[in-house]
Amino acid sequence: MYNDPELNGKYLGTITTDFIKVASTLKEGAYQVRARDISDYPIFPICKDEANVGQLLLGKHDRKDLEWNYYISFAEEFIQRNLITDEKMEEFVNSYKNPDEFCCLFVIDKEFVNFVYVPYPLDEEGEESL
């Protein structure tokens, strides 16, 4: 539930290249999940194929400039699907970063499956973009 050192190199480049293009949409999605009292813990599963968790938010087939598909979900769905066990929920909550500043990605790939927190980019005035 932390940024795995394994992420560096193989995934970091493609994730951050895509993330810059979709950050404002993901940040707004995280805000809506919290504002509508759906969950305090929005999660964005991303994968290059199809994911079986969450709802598709941005697909690489719809936006040709993306390498990843972006889904929207939340911690409670991860618990229902046993992706986070009840015993691990406290650990997840303690490691979860401020959703106004960081995006919680759940990276799903053949060789790597883990939570990754990516900071939202700042705009030119130093304010976080929405």
LUMVEXTI-381025 format. One line per 2 residues: number of its first residue (from 1); for each residue x, y, z of N, C-alpha, C, O. Coordinates in nm, 4 decimals, decimal comma. Atoms other than C-alpha are relative to their C-alpha. Last residue first. Layout:
! LUMVEXTI-381025
NUM) X:Y:Z:X:Y:Z:X:Y:Z:X:Y:Z | ...
END
This chain:
! LUMVEXTI-381025
130) 0,1172:0,0870:-0,0150:-0,8849:2,0771:-1,0777:-0,0353:-0,0645:-0,1292:-0,1313:-0,1412:-0,1357 | 0,1016:-0,0112:0,1036:-0,5345:2,2230:-1,0770:-0,1148:-0,0952:0,0288:-0,0956:-0,2000:0,0905
128) 0,0297:0,1284:0,0604:-0,3359:2,2579:-0,7579:-0,1108:0,0187:-0,1014:-0,2074:0,0907:-0,0764 | 0,1202:0,0605:-0,0538:-0,2247:2,6122:-0,6994:-0,0212:-0,1342:-0,0675:0,0178:-0,1528:-0,1828
126) -0,0325:0,0726:-0,1214:0,1336:2,7175:-0,7624:-0,1200:-0,0632:0,0664:-0,1061:-0,1289:0,1696 | 0,0084:-0,0910:-0,1145:0,0333:2,9881:-1,0076:0,0312:-0,0716:0,1319:0,0218:-0,0117:0,2390
124) -0,1060:-0,1010:0,0030:0,1546:2,7851:-1,3057:0,0014:0,0917:0,1228:0,1067:0,1429:0,1607 | 0,0072:-0,0896:0,1161:-0,0625:2,4828:-1,2191:0,1061:0,1082:0,0130:0,1830:0,1083:0,1091
122) 0,0340:-0,1366:-0,0381:0,0471:2,2125:-0,9773:-0,0122:0,0835:-0,1265:0,0595:0,0599:-0,2238 | -0,0886:-0,1100:0,0427:0,0405:1,8491:-1,0814:-0,0518:0,1348:0,0496:-0,1715:0,1534:0,0719
120) 0,0607:-0,0767:0,1081:-0,1484:1,5939:-0,8719:0,0934:0,1136:-0,0383:0,1588:0,1721:0,0481 | 0,0473:-0,1357:-0,0313:0,0832:1,3792:-0,6661:-0,0631:0,0653:-0,1222:-0,0153:0,0502:-0,2347
118) -0,0652:-0,0953:0,0892:0,0922:1,0081:-0,7555:-0,0519:0,1388:0,0348:-0,1731:0,1592:0,0409 | 0,0502:-0,1356:-0,0227:0,0164:0,7406:-0,4984:0,0809:0,0971:-0,0837:0,2033:0,1041:-0,0726
116) -0,1024:-0,1002:0,0261:0,0652:0,3817:-0,6157:-0,0651:0,1361:0,0208:-0,1745:0,1612:-0,0298 | 0,0441:-0,1382:-0,0148:-0,1314:0,0808:-0,4979:0,1193:0,0923:-0,0222:0,2304:0,0649:0,0230
114) -0,0231:-0,0686:-0,1270:-0,0042:-0,2510:-0,6290:-0,0649:0,1384:-0,0016:-0,0970:0,1924:-0,1075 | 0,1322:-0,0409:-0,0492:-0,0215:-0,5138:-0,9014:0,0230:0,0646:0,1359:0,0660:-0,0017:0,2303
112) 0,0028:-0,0978:-0,1088:0,2929:-0,5704:-1,1091:-0,1445:0,0338:0,0336:-0,2206:0,0758:-0,0536 | -0,1096:0,0223:-0,0939:0,3977:-0,8472:-1,3475:-0,0045:0,0889:0,1234:0,0796:0,0759:0,2123
110) -0,0352:0,1417:-0,0110:0,0880:-0,8864:-1,5643:0,1025:-0,0265:0,1097:0,0926:-0,1261:0,1814 | -0,0723:0,0437:0,1181:-0,0376:-0,5355:-1,4966:0,0432:-0,1439:0,0233:0,0330:-0,1943:0,1351
108) 0,0209:0,1416:0,0280:-0,2856:-0,3785:-1,2582:0,0732:-0,0319:-0,1298:0,0363:0,0172:-0,2364 | -0,0604:0,0416:0,1263:-0,1884:-0,0451:-1,1044:-0,0146:-0,1515:-0,0142:0,0280:-0,2285:0,0719
106) -0,0199:0,1420:-0,0222:-0,4250:0,0718:-0,8318:0,0460:-0,0570:-0,1332:-0,0351:-0,0838:-0,2219 | 0,0130:0,0894:0,1145:-0,3883:0,4466:-0,8434:0,0184:-0,1434:0,0475:0,0999:-0,1708:0,1356
104) -0,0241:0,1392:-0,0355:-0,4524:0,6674:-0,5414:-0,0294:-0,0859:-0,1233:-0,1450:-0,1096:-0,1583 | 0,0922:0,0926:0,0636:-0,4203:1,0257:-0,6636:0,0399:-0,1418:0,0396:0,1563:-0,1798:0,0272
102) -0,0520:0,1216:0,0630:-0,2451:1,2640:-0,4291:-0,1126:-0,0824:-0,0595:-0,2231:-0,0880:-0,0055 | -0,1376:-0,0187:0,0465:-0,3012:1,6254:-0,3175:0,0539:-0,1191:-0,0784:0,1397:-0,1025:-0,1651
100) -0,0061:-0,1312:0,0647:-0,6754:1,6575:-0,2557:0,1377:0,0233:-0,0620:0,1531:0,1072:-0,1507 | 0,0508:0,0072:0,1371:-0,6907:1,2822:-0,1928:-0,0112:0,1357:-0,0708:-0,0384:0,1407:-0,1907
98) 0,1014:-0,1038:0,0176:-0,4606:1,3171:0,1132:-0,0491:0,0021:-0,1454:0,0293:0,0302:-0,2361 | -0,0465:-0,1387:0,0006:-0,2606:0,9925:0,1225:-0,1153:0,0949:-0,0285:-0,2178:0,0543:-0,0832
96) 0,0695:-0,0779:0,1027:-0,3866:0,6493:0,2238:0,0409:0,1467:0,0105:0,0369:0,2054:0,1187 | -0,0949:-0,0304:0,1074:-0,1234:0,4655:0,4326:-0,0612:0,0890:-0,1084:0,0108:0,1417:-0,1931
94) -0,1182:-0,0689:-0,0536:-0,3220:0,4727:0,7568:0,0995:0,0388:-0,1091:0,1715:0,1377:-0,0950 | 0,0410:-0,1344:-0,0430:-0,6478:0,3877:0,5776:0,1208:0,0793:0,0503:0,1339:0,1978:0,0197
92) 0,0305:-0,0779:0,1200:-0,4847:0,0914:0,4003:-0,0337:0,1443:0,0366:0,0196:0,2380:-0,0229 | -0,1288:-0,0291:0,0632:-0,3315:-0,0391:0,7254:-0,0201:0,0857:-0,1260:0,0556:0,1796:-0,1506
90) -0,0642:-0,1005:-0,0848:-0,6720:-0,0112:0,8940:0,1360:0,0402:-0,0589:0,1703:0,1584:-0,0614 | 0,0623:-0,1307:0,0231:-0,8336:-0,1949:0,6018:0,0655:0,1100:0,0827:0,0868:0,2201:0,0319
88) -0,0960:-0,0939:0,0595:-0,5843:-0,4826:0,6156:-0,0582:0,1401:-0,0198:0,0131:0,2316:-0,0611 | -0,1157:-0,0123:-0,0880:-0,7842:-0,7029:0,8558:0,0996:0,1048:-0,0503:0,1715:0,1651:0,0293
86) 0,0421:-0,0771:-0,1169:-1,1049:-0,6405:0,6620:0,1186:0,0254:0,0932:0,1309:0,1328:0,1520 | 0,0696:0,0783:-0,1017:-0,9253:-0,7661:0,3528:-0,0393:0,0913:0,1161:0,0191:0,1980:0,1351
84) -0,0479:-0,0464:-0,1299:-0,8460:-0,5330:0,0653:-0,0793:-0,0804:0,1025:-0,2023:-0,0744:0,1051 | -0,1285:-0,0542:0,0438:-0,8831:-0,6965:-0,2748:0,0694:0,0693:0,1169:0,1921:0,0788:0,1216
82) -0,1132:0,0599:-0,0729:-1,1551:-0,9062:-0,1138:0,1362:0,0400:-0,0566:0,2330:-0,0350:-0,0444 | -0,0636:0,0932:0,0942:-1,4119:-0,7982:-0,3768:0,1226:-0,0698:0,0611:0,1954:-0,1411:-0,0079
80) 0,1015:0,0949:0,0482:-1,6355:-0,6359:-0,1138:0,0604:-0,1058:-0,0911:0,0159:-0,2206:-0,0903 | 0,0296:0,0904:-0,1119:-1,3271:-0,4779:0,0483:-0,1012:-0,1057:-0,0449:-0,0834:-0,2243:-0,0171
78) -0,1179:0,0858:-0,0143:-1,2100:-0,3307:-0,2838:-0,0194:-0,0992:0,1143:0,0269:-0,2130:0,1063 | 0,0101:0,1009:0,1059:-1,5645:-0,1996:-0,3383:0,1180:-0,0968:0,0081:0,1016:-0,2167:-0,0146
76) 0,1048:0,0939:-0,0375:-1,5442:-0,0292:0,0038:-0,0222:-0,1071:-0,1079:-0,0499:-0,2225:-0,0753 | -0,0476:0,1046:-0,0909:-1,2101:0,1275:-0,0837:-0,1064:-0,1040:0,0324:-0,0752:-0,2227:0,0412
74) -0,0190:-0,0490:-0,1365:-1,3376:0,3206:-0,3827:0,0287:-0,1188:0,0904:0,0050:-0,2340:0,0540 | 0,0504:0,0904:-0,1021:-1,3674:0,2871:-0,7595:0,0231:0,0645:0,1365:0,0515:0,1839:0,1462
72) 0,0235:-0,0696:-0,1263:-1,3008:0,4754:-1,0809:-0,0658:-0,0979:0,0966:-0,1584:-0,1707:0,0607 | 0,1276:0,0340:-0,0619:-1,1391:0,3124:-1,3816:-0,0150:0,0813:0,1276:0,0831:0,1318:0,1823
70) 0,0207:-0,0534:-0,1348:-0,8608:0,4427:-1,6025:-0,1418:-0,0300:0,0459:-0,2395:0,0062:-0,0197 | 0,1418:-0,0213:-0,0245:-0,7413:0,2486:-1,9088:-0,0144:0,0419:0,1456:0,0505:-0,0149:0,2335
68) 0,0695:0,0706:-0,1069:-0,3704:0,2924:-1,9758:-0,1488:0,0295:-0,0056:-0,1903:0,1355:-0,0525 | -0,0486:0,1378:0,0004:-0,1543:0,3875:-2,2762:-0,0759:-0,0871:0,0999:-0,0701:-0,2099:0,0921
66) -0,0191:0,0680:-0,1277:-0,3405:0,7113:-2,3483:0,0520:-0,1418:-0,0198:0,0157:-0,2095:-0,1159 | -0,1247:-0,0475:-0,0604:-0,3076:0,9447:-2,6510:0,0295:-0,0668:0,1341:0,1259:-0,0296:0,2010
64) -0,1162:0,0671:0,0608:-0,5643:0,7449:-2,8517:0,1329:0,0438:0,0609:0,2357:-0,0194:0,0367 | -0,1022:-0,1052:0,0083:-0,8417:0,8573:-2,6221:0,1288:-0,0652:-0,0462:0,1966:-0,1327:0,0313
62) 0,0721:-0,1246:0,0266:-1,1483:0,6390:-2,6692:0,0951:0,1170:-0,0178:0,0693:0,2083:-0,0963 | 0,0579:0,0140:0,1333:-0,9496:0,3164:-2,7042:-0,0796:0,1235:-0,0394:-0,0984:0,1513:-0,1579
60) -0,1046:-0,0273:0,0981:-0,7290:0,4169:-2,4106:-0,0514:-0,0166:-0,1422:0,0102:0,0343:-0,2359 | -0,0559:0,1160:0,0682:-1,0387:0,4334:-2,1959:0,1026:0,0381:-0,1038:0,0891:0,1400:-0,1714
58) -0,0690:-0,0429:0,1217:-1,1222:0,7000:-1,9405:0,0652:-0,1213:-0,0641:0,1488:-0,1873:-0,0024 | 0,0093:-0,1457:0,0005:-1,3728:0,6436:-1,6583:0,0597:0,0565:-0,1283:-0,0032:0,1372:-0,1967
56) -0,0907:-0,0658:0,0933:-1,4400:0,2701:-1,6782:-0,0272:0,1501:-0,0018:-0,1405:0,1935:-0,0231 | 0,0670:-0,0353:0,1245:-1,6266:0,1621:-1,3666:0,0979:0,0731:-0,0891:0,1748:0,1567:-0,0417
54) 0,0307:-0,1386:0,0327:-1,4597:-0,0146:-1,0771:-0,0753:0,0152:-0,1309:-0,1095:-0,0823:-0,1979 | 0,0345:-0,0780:-0,1181:-1,3022:-0,3577:-1,0556:-0,0222:0,1445:-0,0438:0,0530:0,1991:-0,1245
52) 0,1253:0,0530:-0,0531:-1,2787:-0,6264:-1,3205:-0,0412:0,0711:0,1277:-0,1189:0,0181:0,2072 | -0,0013:0,0287:-0,1433:-1,0152:-0,4412:-1,5185:-0,1372:-0,0512:0,0418:-0,2389:-0,0174:-0,0187
50) 0,1221:-0,0319:-0,0728:-0,9713:-0,4557:-1,8961:0,0161:-0,0372:0,1465:0,0820:-0,1357:0,1798 | 0,1088:0,0812:0,0530:-0,6339:-0,4379:-2,0716:-0,1285:0,0437:0,0703:-0,1477:0,1628:0,0946
48) -0,0111:-0,0121:0,1455:-0,3620:-0,1765:-2,0180:-0,1059:-0,0836:-0,0696:-0,1356:-0,0598:-0,1866 | -0,0563:0,1180:0,0636:-0,4577:-0,1316:-1,6565:0,0052:0,0221:-0,1502:-0,0624:0,1099:-0,2038
46) -0,0444:-0,0230:0,1371:-0,5512:0,1419:-1,4127:0,0609:-0,1289:-0,0535:0,1277:-0,2022:0,0194 | -0,0703:0,1127:0,0605:-0,7588:0,1145:-1,0955:0,0405:0,0378:-0,1433:-0,0386:0,0958:-0,2177
44) 0,0069:0,0068:0,1452:-0,8428:0,4606:-0,9608:0,0812:-0,1193:-0,0503:0,2027:-0,1090:-0,0674 | -0,1113:0,0764:0,0568:-0,9225:0,4590:-0,5897:-0,0213:-0,0063:-0,1512:-0,1336:-0,0242:-0,1982
42) 0,0081:0,0317:0,1429:-1,1426:0,7005:-0,3956:0,1275:-0,0692:-0,0472:0,2380:-0,0368:-0,0038 | -0,1212:0,0587:0,0570:-1,1153:0,6674:-0,0172:-0,0185:-0,0360:-0,1472:-0,0320:-0,1537:-0,1809
40) -0,1101:-0,0924:-0,0302:-1,3599:0,8844:0,1779:0,1291:-0,0433:-0,0695:0,2310:0,0252:-0,0613 | -0,1130:0,0542:-0,0748:-1,6439:0,6972:0,0107:0,0983:0,1122:0,0303:0,1049:0,2119:-0,0416
38) -0,0132:0,1382:0,0458:-1,9785:0,7481:-0,1599:0,1102:-0,0687:0,0794:0,0954:-0,1824:0,1242 | -0,0036:0,0937:-0,1129:-2,0480:1,0603:0,0443:-0,0029:-0,1461:-0,0440:-0,0582:-0,2315:0,0253
36) 0,1279:0,0713:0,0023:-2,1387:1,2576:-0,2691:-0,0099:-0,1052:0,1100:-0,1031:-0,1856:0,1124 | 0,1077:-0,0981:-0,0178:-1,8574:1,5035:-0,2006:-0,1377:-0,0660:0,0052:-0,2276:-0,0176:0,0738
34) 0,0039:-0,0463:-0,1388:-1,6057:1,2187:-0,1510:-0,1173:0,0940:0,0252:-0,1837:0,0830:0,1282 | 0,0198:0,1181:-0,0848:-1,6729:1,0363:-0,4767:-0,0126:0,0429:0,1458:-0,0973:-0,0082:0,2191
32) 0,1409:0,0391:0,0083:-1,7134:1,3731:-0,6519:-0,0301:-0,1221:0,0867:-0,1355:-0,1281:0,1500 | 0,0801:-0,0988:-0,0725:-1,3717:1,4986:-0,5316:-0,1474:-0,0432:0,0023:-0,2117:-0,0373:0,1071
30) -0,0249:0,0234:-0,1424:-1,2003:1,1791:-0,6456:-0,0831:0,0956:0,0850:-0,1385:0,0564:0,1877 | 0,0666:0,1247:-0,0363:-1,3630:1,2142:-0,9878:0,0159:-0,0308:0,1479:-0,0796:-0,0712:0,2143
28) 0,1426:-0,0313:-0,0091:-1,2531:1,5786:-1,0090:-0,0795:-0,1244:0,0391:-0,1732:-0,1153:0,1184 | 0,0166:-0,0814:-0,1206:-0,8966:1,4745:-0,9290:-0,1464:0,0372:0,0196:-0,1972:0,0336:0,1316
26) -0,0072:0,0886:-0,1165:-0,9149:1,1974:-1,1862:-0,0211:0,0774:0,1295:-0,0875:0,0292:0,2212 | 0,1200:0,0848:0,0005:-1,0365:1,4350:-1,4571:-0,0009:-0,0916:0,1215:-0,1049:-0,1100:0,1848
24) 0,1126:-0,0853:-0,0403:-0,7674:1,6926:-1,3674:-0,1306:-0,0797:0,0037:-0,2142:-0,0564:0,0910 | -0,0018:-0,0365:-0,1425:-0,4954:1,4266:-1,3702:-0,1214:0,0824:0,0416:-0,1804:0,0559:0,1463
22) 0,1293:0,0330:-0,0613:-0,5853:1,2770:-1,7101:-0,0137:0,0481:0,1444:-0,1173:0,0256:0,2070 | 0,1120:-0,0231:0,0923:-0,3135:1,4056:-1,9444:-0,1361:-0,0160:0,0673:-0,2344:0,0437:0,0232
20) 0,0047:-0,1442:0,0282:-0,0437:1,4383:-1,6753:-0,1221:0,0329:-0,0855:-0,1831:0,1384:-0,0683 | 0,0607:-0,0680:-0,1142:-0,1260:1,0838:-1,5635:-0,0127:0,1505:-0,0234:-0,1135:0,2107:0,0137
18) 0,1465:0,0035:0,0060:-0,0575:0,9346:-1,9055:-0,0621:0,0885:0,1073:-0,1574:0,1618:0,0810 | 0,0337:-0,0604:0,1290:0,3073:1,0412:-1,9125:-0,1511:0,0055:-0,0167:-0,2055:0,1085:-0,0565
16) -0,0052:-0,1462:-0,0142:0,3335:0,9661:-1,5389:-0,0320:0,0710:-0,1309:-0,0931:0,1779:-0,1287 | 0,1044:-0,0476:-0,0910:0,2105:0,6091:-1,5802:0,0019:0,1520:0,0077:-0,1029:0,2154:-0,0042
14) 0,1301:0,0043:0,0681:0,4166:0,5389:-1,8911:-0,1116:0,0503:0,0902:-0,2059:0,1137:0,0428 | 0,0071:-0,0829:0,1207:0,7406:0,6605:-1,7352:-0,1366:0,0005:-0,0643:-0,1909:0,1072:-0,0930
12) 0,0052:-0,1413:-0,0343:0,6892:0,5154:-1,3869:-0,0157:0,0893:-0,1225:-0,0958:0,1828:-0,1206 | 0,1343:-0,0567:0,0023:0,6036:0,1686:-1,5065:-0,0043:0,1508:0,0145:-0,0941:0,2162:-0,0386
10) 0,0919:0,0660:0,0915:0,9294:-0,0013:-1,6038:-0,1350:0,0699:-0,0118:-0,1873:0,0844:-0,1223 | -0,0491:0,0548:0,1254:1,1683:0,2428:-1,4437:-0,1097:-0,0527:-0,0875:-0,1612:0,0198:-0,1727
8) -0,0967:-0,0828:0,0718:1,0590:0,2906:-1,0884:0,0444:-0,0697:-0,1270:0,0635:-0,1913:-0,1295 | 0,0706:-0,0879:0,0923:0,7547:0,0868:-0,9924:0,0972:0,0814:-0,0837:0,0715:0,1078:-0,2011
6) 0,0107:0,0719:0,1263:0,9690:-0,1852:-0,8363:-0,0679:0,0858:-0,1069:-0,0507:0,0620:-0,2265 | -0,1189:-0,0340:0,0778:1,0510:0,0652:-0,5621:-0,0003:-0,0668:-0,1372:0,0626:-0,0179:-0,2311
4) -0,0957:0,1091:0,0074:0,6889:0,0154:-0,4479:0,1209:0,0430:-0,0825:0,1033:0,1017:-0,1892 | -0,0655:-0,0037:0,1294:0,4941:0,3270:-0,3633:0,1141:-0,1006:-0,0001:0,2136:-0,0833:0,0702
2) -0,0938:-0,1105:0,0075:0,2930:0,2228:-0,0635:0,0593:-0,0005:-0,1394:0,0352:-0,0926:-0,2174 | 0,0817:-0,1187:0,0000:0,0000:0,0000:0,0000:0,0859:0,1248:0,0000:0,0465:0,2296:0,0512
END
